[in-house]
Amino acid sequence: MATPHPPNPRSLFTPKSAEIPLADRPLSLDFTLPDHTRARVVEVDTFDSIHVFLPSASTANAAKRDSDDDDAEHIAEWHREDGKGDKEKTSLHGVVQEHRAVWEDVWTLTLGEAEGAVGSGAEAVEGLMRHIWVSVYAFWLRRDPYERLPIRVGGGEAQRKLVHEYLVHTGLAFPAPEAKQPGNLLLVKAAFYQGAGAPTSLSWLRTPPSPFNAHLQSTSFPSVLSFTQRTAPPVLTTHPLRPAKPSPGSVVYARFIPSVGELLELTHIDASNKTHFDAYTRWQNSDRVNVGWREKGDAEHHRRYLSESLADPHKMGYLVSWNGEPAGYGECNWNQEDGMAAFVGGCGPYDQGTHLLVGEEKFRGRHRFASIMVSMKHLCFLREPRTEVVIGEPRFDLSIIPLLKAYLPQDLVKEVELPHKRAVFFVLRRERFFLEGLFY
């Protein structure tokens, strides 16, 4: 006898939070920079001083350093006079009424005399930039619940001027509009995670730079009209010409995930690499993954899929790995020339989308899943500054829907019918992502 009330196919559970409150984080954290250098941030238990360390010159070329501090150089200190020193308004200037305004203690950044951070010449400036950026990175690892915080630069006059100029001209900080002291700045978290001021060697975007880049005034890709026509799925549209994809096997993104304690990397998948292909085939042929992706098949089927993906300028597939160990597969694509655009409508010229499968059981879990999803969206926003929207369109009855609602600051716009599935249409906007994204 048929039930008069069919079960709801949509997952309705409430997932556990993937956010780790500041109070629950360790005061000392070793973290890996995108170039695999190890760094350390230590906050004292009075919460008024944050210290930043990098490997000393003798160990700078090592991928990892010993856990002892003997081989580490103290490159910077952040300090504030808790409740006793200067304060600056951090509320949005000219918008928030005075009775609602928030004032925060001013933090002073003082760089140490570490080798490579002082002096003159191109190498010295590069070393100084590196130390500033790592210091800002460490600061936001300890204060990421805040949108912006007031700072000033300490130290000698010459270095103070250079550091101040670097922070302002890269957009990492801007002069406090109602500064109580000359030189006070507001440091902006969203600017940092958009890659502002990142030296090439430390950028989360890891695609090897062109040998010409150092000689170019701008490396941004121009707006050039292009056209795509396909029948299955139906595509007939003009769109901007897309940049060439990096070579298969290239690491395109890398970021240390503090909540997991490991380095997450996204590598352009290489079907000719046995490790890549065997992992991808095993995952797609697993019953669990096949529920969502429906790409189970023989080796020829998988080679054809990856070959077509490589030849398609609108899509890039990548291997997801933790500390170099393959964990899953993801894709990012340009929406205007994607097959779903005709059924969704309204896709902008630089809108992007993502897809993910976590293949290895041991790499499942809310912190890893949330971090991978955030990182894939982060890659999209970083690789094209004109991208304002990154979408997702998973099948409506998958169990990950509540996770996507909980772990990304995106809008569930509607359910939409596509030829091969009924999908949930998620829209993630740039501004909200960089304000609310879980980067810890």
C-alpha positions as CSV (number, residue, x, y, z in Angstrom):
1,M,0.0,0.0,0.0
2,A,1.4,3.4,-1.0
3,T,2.1,5.8,1.8
4,P,-0.2,8.9,1.6
5,H,2.8,11.0,2.6
6,P,6.0,10.3,0.6
7,P,9.2,11.0,2.4
8,N,10.9,14.3,1.8
9,P,14.0,13.7,-0.4
10,R,15.7,16.8,0.9
11,S,18.2,16.4,3.7
12,L,16.9,18.4,6.7
13,F,19.6,17.8,9.4
14,T,21.6,20.6,11.0
15,P,25.3,20.0,10.7
16,K,27.8,20.8,13.4
17,S,29.7,24.0,13.1
18,A,33.0,24.0,11.3
19,E,34.1,27.2,13.0
20,I,36.7,27.1,15.8
21,P,36.2,30.0,18.2
22,L,39.2,32.2,18.9
23,A,39.1,31.1,22.6
24,D,39.5,27.4,21.6
25,R,42.6,27.9,19.4
26,P,46.1,27.3,20.6
27,L,48.2,30.3,21.5
28,S,51.1,28.9,19.5
29,L,50.6,27.7,15.9
30,D,53.1,26.4,13.4
31,F,51.8,27.0,9.9
32,T,53.1,26.3,6.4
33,L,53.4,29.1,3.9
34,P,52.4,28.4,0.2
35,D,56.1,28.0,-0.7
36,H,56.3,25.2,2.0
37,T,58.3,27.4,4.4
38,R,57.3,26.8,8.0
39,A,56.3,29.8,10.1
40,R,55.1,30.3,13.7
41,V,52.8,32.6,15.5
42,V,52.7,32.9,19.3
43,E,50.4,35.0,21.3
44,V,51.1,35.6,25.0
45,D,48.3,34.6,27.4
46,T,47.6,38.2,28.3
47,F,46.4,38.6,24.6
48,D,48.3,41.9,24.1
49,S,51.3,40.6,22.2
50,I,51.7,38.4,19.1
51,H,55.1,37.2,18.0
52,V,56.0,35.9,14.5
53,F,58.9,33.6,13.6
54,L,60.4,32.3,10.4
55,P,63.3,29.9,9.9
56,S,66.7,31.5,10.4
57,A,69.0,32.0,7.4
58,S,70.8,28.7,8.0
59,T,67.5,26.7,7.7
60,A,65.6,29.0,5.2
61,N,65.9,26.4,2.4
62,A,64.5,23.6,4.4
63,A,60.9,22.6,3.7
64,K,60.2,22.1,7.4
65,R,62.1,23.3,10.5
66,D,62.5,21.7,13.9
67,S,59.9,22.5,16.5
68,D,62.4,24.2,18.7
69,D,62.9,27.9,18.5
70,D,66.7,27.7,18.3
71,D,66.7,27.8,14.5
72,A,63.9,30.4,14.2
73,E,64.3,34.2,13.8
74,H,61.8,36.5,15.5
75,I,60.7,38.7,12.5
76,A,57.9,40.8,14.1
77,E,55.9,41.6,17.1
78,W,52.3,43.0,17.3
79,H,51.7,44.8,20.6
80,R,48.8,46.7,22.1
81,E,48.2,48.5,25.4
82,D,45.0,46.6,26.5
83,G,42.6,49.3,27.5
84,K,45.3,51.8,28.3
85,G,46.6,52.9,24.9
86,D,45.2,54.6,21.8
87,K,42.0,53.5,20.2
88,E,40.6,54.1,16.7
89,K,37.1,53.7,15.3
90,T,36.7,50.6,13.2
91,S,33.1,51.1,12.2
92,L,32.4,52.0,8.6
93,H,33.3,55.7,8.4
94,G,30.5,58.1,7.5
95,V,27.8,55.4,7.9
96,V,27.6,54.2,11.5
97,Q,26.1,56.6,13.9
98,E,28.4,57.6,16.8
99,H,26.4,55.9,19.5
100,R,26.8,52.6,17.6
101,A,30.5,53.1,16.7
102,V,33.0,50.4,17.7
103,W,36.5,51.5,18.9
104,E,39.4,49.1,19.2
105,D,42.9,49.2,20.7
106,V,45.6,50.2,18.2
107,W,48.2,47.4,17.6
108,T,51.8,48.4,16.9
109,L,53.7,46.3,14.3
110,T,57.4,46.3,14.9
111,L,59.6,44.3,12.6
112,G,62.7,42.6,14.0
113,E,66.2,42.9,12.6
114,A,66.0,39.6,10.8
115,E,68.4,39.1,8.0
116,G,66.9,40.2,4.7
117,A,64.4,42.5,6.2
118,V,66.6,45.6,6.4
119,G,69.1,47.3,4.1
120,S,68.8,48.5,0.5
121,G,68.5,47.0,-2.9
122,A,66.0,44.7,-4.6
123,E,66.7,41.7,-2.4
124,A,66.4,43.7,0.8
125,V,63.0,45.1,-0.3
126,E,61.8,41.7,-1.3
127,G,62.8,40.4,2.1
128,L,61.0,43.2,3.8
129,M,57.9,42.6,1.8
130,R,58.0,38.9,2.7
131,H,58.3,39.7,6.4
132,I,55.5,42.2,6.4
133,W,53.1,39.9,4.6
134,V,53.9,36.9,6.8
135,S,53.4,39.1,9.9
136,V,50.0,40.2,8.6
137,Y,49.2,36.6,7.8
138,A,50.1,35.6,11.4
139,F,48.1,38.5,12.8
140,W,44.9,37.5,11.0
141,L,45.3,33.8,12.1
142,R,44.9,35.2,15.6
143,R,42.3,37.9,14.9
144,D,40.2,36.6,12.0
145,P,36.8,37.2,13.7
146,Y,37.4,40.9,13.1
147,E,36.7,42.7,9.8
148,R,39.4,45.4,10.4
149,L,41.6,46.5,13.3
150,P,43.6,49.7,13.9
151,I,47.4,49.5,13.6
152,R,50.5,51.7,13.5
153,V,54.0,50.9,12.4
154,G,56.8,51.0,14.9
155,G,60.6,50.8,14.6
156,G,63.2,53.2,13.0
157,E,62.0,56.0,10.8
158,A,63.3,54.7,7.4
159,Q,61.8,51.2,7.9
160,R,58.6,52.6,9.3
161,K,58.1,54.7,6.2
162,L,58.7,51.7,3.9
163,V,56.3,49.4,5.8
164,H,53.6,52.1,6.0
165,E,53.9,52.7,2.3
166,Y,53.7,49.0,1.5
167,L,50.6,48.5,3.6
168,V,48.8,51.5,2.1
169,H,49.8,51.1,-1.6
170,T,49.0,47.3,-1.7
171,G,45.6,47.9,-0.1
172,L,46.3,45.8,3.0
173,A,45.5,48.8,5.1
174,F,44.2,52.4,4.7
175,P,44.6,55.6,6.8
176,A,42.1,55.7,9.6
177,P,39.6,58.4,8.5
178,E,39.4,59.9,12.0
179,A,42.9,59.0,13.1
180,K,43.7,60.1,16.7
181,Q,47.4,59.8,15.8
182,P,49.1,60.6,12.5
183,G,50.0,57.4,10.7
184,N,47.4,55.2,12.3
185,L,45.9,52.7,9.8
186,L,43.0,50.3,9.6
187,L,44.2,46.8,8.6
188,V,41.5,45.0,6.5
189,K,41.1,41.2,6.7
190,A,39.2,41.0,3.4
191,A,42.0,42.8,1.5
192,F,44.5,40.3,2.9
193,Y,42.5,37.2,1.8
194,Q,42.0,38.7,-1.6
195,G,45.8,38.4,-2.0
196,A,46.7,42.1,-1.5
197,G,50.4,42.6,-1.2
198,A,51.3,38.9,-1.5
199,P,54.9,38.4,-2.9
200,T,54.8,36.0,-5.9
201,S,56.6,33.3,-3.8
202,L,53.9,33.4,-1.1
203,S,50.7,33.8,-3.2
204,W,48.0,31.2,-2.7
205,L,47.8,31.1,-6.5
206,R,50.7,28.7,-7.3
207,T,50.6,28.6,-11.1
208,P,54.2,29.1,-12.2
209,P,54.6,32.7,-13.4
210,S,55.5,33.4,-16.9
211,P,59.2,34.4,-17.5
212,F,57.9,37.6,-18.9
213,N,55.8,38.6,-15.9
214,A,58.7,40.3,-14.1
215,H,59.0,42.7,-17.1
216,L,55.3,43.5,-17.5
217,Q,53.5,46.4,-16.0
218,S,50.3,44.4,-15.6
219,T,49.7,40.6,-15.8
220,S,45.9,40.9,-15.7
221,F,44.2,39.2,-18.6
222,P,42.5,41.5,-21.1
223,S,38.8,41.5,-22.0
224,V,38.6,40.0,-25.5
225,L,35.4,38.8,-27.1
226,S,35.0,35.1,-27.8
227,F,32.3,32.7,-28.8
228,T,31.2,29.1,-28.0
229,Q,28.6,26.9,-29.7
230,R,27.7,23.3,-28.6
231,T,24.6,21.2,-29.0
232,A,24.9,18.7,-26.0
233,P,24.4,20.4,-23.7
234,P,23.1,23.5,-25.5
235,V,25.5,26.4,-25.5
236,L,25.3,29.4,-27.9
237,T,26.9,32.5,-26.4
238,T,29.5,35.2,-26.6
239,H,31.8,35.5,-23.6
240,P,35.2,36.8,-22.7
241,L,38.2,34.9,-24.0
242,R,39.5,32.7,-21.1
243,P,43.2,32.6,-20.1
244,A,45.1,29.4,-21.0
245,K,45.1,26.8,-18.3
246,P,48.3,25.8,-16.6
247,S,50.1,22.6,-17.7
248,P,48.6,19.4,-16.2
249,G,50.5,18.6,-13.0
250,S,50.9,22.2,-12.0
251,V,49.9,23.2,-8.5
252,V,47.4,26.0,-8.9
253,Y,46.5,26.8,-5.3
254,A,48.0,26.1,-1.9
255,R,46.9,27.2,1.6
256,F,47.6,25.9,5.1
257,I,44.4,25.1,7.0
258,P,44.8,25.7,10.7
259,S,41.7,23.8,11.8
260,V,43.2,20.7,10.2
261,G,46.9,21.4,10.7
262,E,47.8,20.5,7.1
263,L,48.6,22.1,3.7
264,L,45.8,21.9,1.2
265,E,46.8,21.9,-2.5
266,L,44.8,21.9,-5.7
267,T,46.8,20.5,-8.7
268,H,45.7,20.6,-12.3
269,I,44.9,16.9,-12.9
270,D,47.3,15.0,-15.2
271,A,45.7,11.9,-16.8
272,S,49.1,10.7,-17.9
273,N,50.2,10.6,-14.2
274,K,49.5,7.1,-12.9
275,T,48.9,8.4,-9.3
276,H,46.4,11.0,-10.5
277,F,44.6,8.7,-12.9
278,D,44.4,5.7,-10.6
279,A,43.0,7.8,-7.7
280,Y,40.5,9.5,-10.0
281,T,39.3,6.2,-11.4
282,R,39.0,4.6,-8.0
283,W,37.0,7.5,-6.6
284,Q,34.6,7.7,-9.6
285,N,34.0,4.0,-9.5
286,S,33.1,3.9,-5.8
287,D,29.4,3.6,-5.0
288,R,29.4,6.5,-2.6
289,V,30.9,9.0,-5.1
290,N,28.7,7.6,-7.9
291,V,25.6,8.7,-6.1
292,G,26.5,12.3,-6.8
293,W,28.7,12.2,-9.9
294,R,27.3,9.3,-11.9
295,E,30.5,8.8,-13.8
296,K,31.2,5.2,-13.0
297,G,32.9,3.4,-15.9
298,D,36.0,1.7,-17.3
299,A,39.4,3.3,-17.8
300,E,38.6,4.4,-21.3
301,H,35.5,6.3,-20.1
302,H,37.6,8.1,-17.5
303,R,40.4,8.9,-19.9
304,R,37.9,10.3,-22.4
305,Y,36.2,12.5,-19.7
306,L,39.6,13.9,-18.5
307,S,40.8,14.4,-22.1
308,E,37.6,16.3,-23.0
309,S,37.9,18.4,-19.9
310,L,41.5,19.3,-20.7
311,A,40.6,20.4,-24.2
312,D,37.6,22.5,-22.9
313,P,38.8,26.0,-22.2
314,H,35.9,26.7,-19.9
315,K,36.7,24.0,-17.4
316,M,39.6,22.9,-15.2
317,G,39.8,19.7,-13.1
318,Y,42.2,19.4,-10.2
319,L,43.4,16.9,-7.7
320,V,42.8,17.9,-4.0
321,S,45.5,16.8,-1.7
322,W,46.4,17.2,2.0
323,N,50.2,17.4,2.7
324,G,50.7,15.9,-0.7
325,E,48.4,12.9,-0.3
326,P,45.5,12.7,-2.9
327,A,42.1,13.2,-1.2
328,G,39.6,14.1,-3.9
329,Y,38.8,15.8,-7.2
330,G,37.3,19.1,-8.0
331,E,36.5,21.4,-11.0
332,C,36.0,25.1,-11.6
333,N,34.4,26.5,-14.7
334,W,33.3,29.7,-16.4
335,N,29.5,29.9,-16.2
336,Q,28.5,31.7,-19.4
337,E,29.7,28.9,-21.7
338,D,28.7,26.1,-19.3
339,G,25.8,23.8,-20.1
340,M,23.7,24.8,-17.2
341,A,23.7,28.6,-18.2
342,A,20.8,28.2,-20.6
343,F,18.6,26.7,-17.9
344,V,19.6,29.0,-15.1
345,G,19.9,32.3,-16.9
346,G,21.6,35.6,-15.9
347,C,25.2,34.3,-15.7
348,G,27.7,37.2,-15.8
349,P,30.8,37.3,-18.0
350,Y,33.2,36.4,-15.2
351,D,30.9,34.2,-13.0
352,Q,32.4,30.9,-12.1
353,G,31.2,27.6,-10.6
354,T,32.7,24.6,-8.7
355,H,32.2,20.9,-8.2
356,L,33.8,18.5,-5.7
357,L,34.1,14.9,-4.8
358,V,36.0,13.7,-1.7
359,G,37.3,10.3,-2.6
360,E,39.3,9.1,0.4
361,E,37.2,8.2,3.4
362,K,39.9,9.3,5.9
363,F,39.8,12.8,4.4
364,R,36.1,13.3,5.1
365,G,34.8,15.3,8.0
366,R,33.4,18.8,8.5
367,H,36.6,20.7,8.9
368,R,38.3,19.2,5.8
369,F,35.1,19.5,3.7
370,A,34.5,23.1,4.7
371,S,38.1,24.0,4.0
372,I,38.1,22.4,0.6
373,M,34.9,24.2,-0.4
374,V,36.2,27.6,0.9
375,S,39.5,27.0,-0.9
376,M,37.9,26.1,-4.3
377,K,35.8,29.3,-4.1
378,H,38.9,31.2,-3.0
379,L,40.8,30.0,-6.1
380,C,38.0,31.3,-8.3
381,F,37.9,34.8,-6.8
382,L,41.7,35.0,-6.8
383,R,42.3,33.9,-10.4
384,E,39.9,36.5,-11.8
385,P,39.5,39.7,-9.8
386,R,36.4,40.6,-12.0
387,T,34.6,37.5,-10.7
388,E,31.7,38.7,-8.5
389,V,29.8,35.4,-8.2
390,V,30.7,31.8,-7.8
391,I,27.8,29.3,-8.0
392,G,27.1,25.8,-7.1
393,E,24.4,23.5,-8.5
394,P,24.4,20.1,-6.7
395,R,21.5,17.7,-7.0
396,F,18.8,18.7,-4.7
397,D,18.5,15.4,-2.8
398,L,22.2,15.0,-1.9
399,S,23.2,14.9,1.8
400,I,25.8,17.6,1.4
401,I,23.2,20.3,0.8
402,P,22.9,21.2,4.5
403,L,26.7,21.3,4.7
404,L,26.9,23.7,1.8
405,K,24.3,26.0,3.5
406,A,26.2,25.9,6.8
407,Y,29.8,26.2,5.8
408,L,29.7,28.8,3.0
409,P,28.2,32.3,3.3
410,Q,26.1,31.8,0.1
411,D,22.5,32.2,-0.8
412,L,20.2,29.3,-1.7
413,V,18.4,31.0,-4.5
414,K,16.1,28.3,-5.8
415,E,15.8,24.8,-7.1
416,V,16.2,24.5,-10.9
417,E,15.5,21.8,-13.4
418,L,18.5,20.8,-15.6
419,P,18.3,18.0,-18.2
420,H,20.2,15.5,-16.0
421,K,19.1,16.6,-12.5
422,R,17.0,18.8,-10.3
423,A,19.6,21.1,-8.7
424,V,19.9,23.5,-5.8
425,F,21.2,26.8,-7.1
426,F,23.7,28.4,-4.7
427,V,25.1,31.9,-5.3
428,L,28.2,33.0,-3.4
429,R,29.1,36.7,-3.7
430,R,32.6,38.1,-3.5
431,E,32.0,40.7,-0.8
432,R,30.2,38.3,1.5
433,F,32.8,35.6,1.0
434,F,35.7,37.7,2.0
435,L,33.8,39.0,5.0
436,E,32.4,35.8,6.3
437,G,34.4,32.9,4.8
438,L,35.9,30.3,7.1
439,F,39.7,30.7,6.4
440,Y,40.9,29.2,9.7
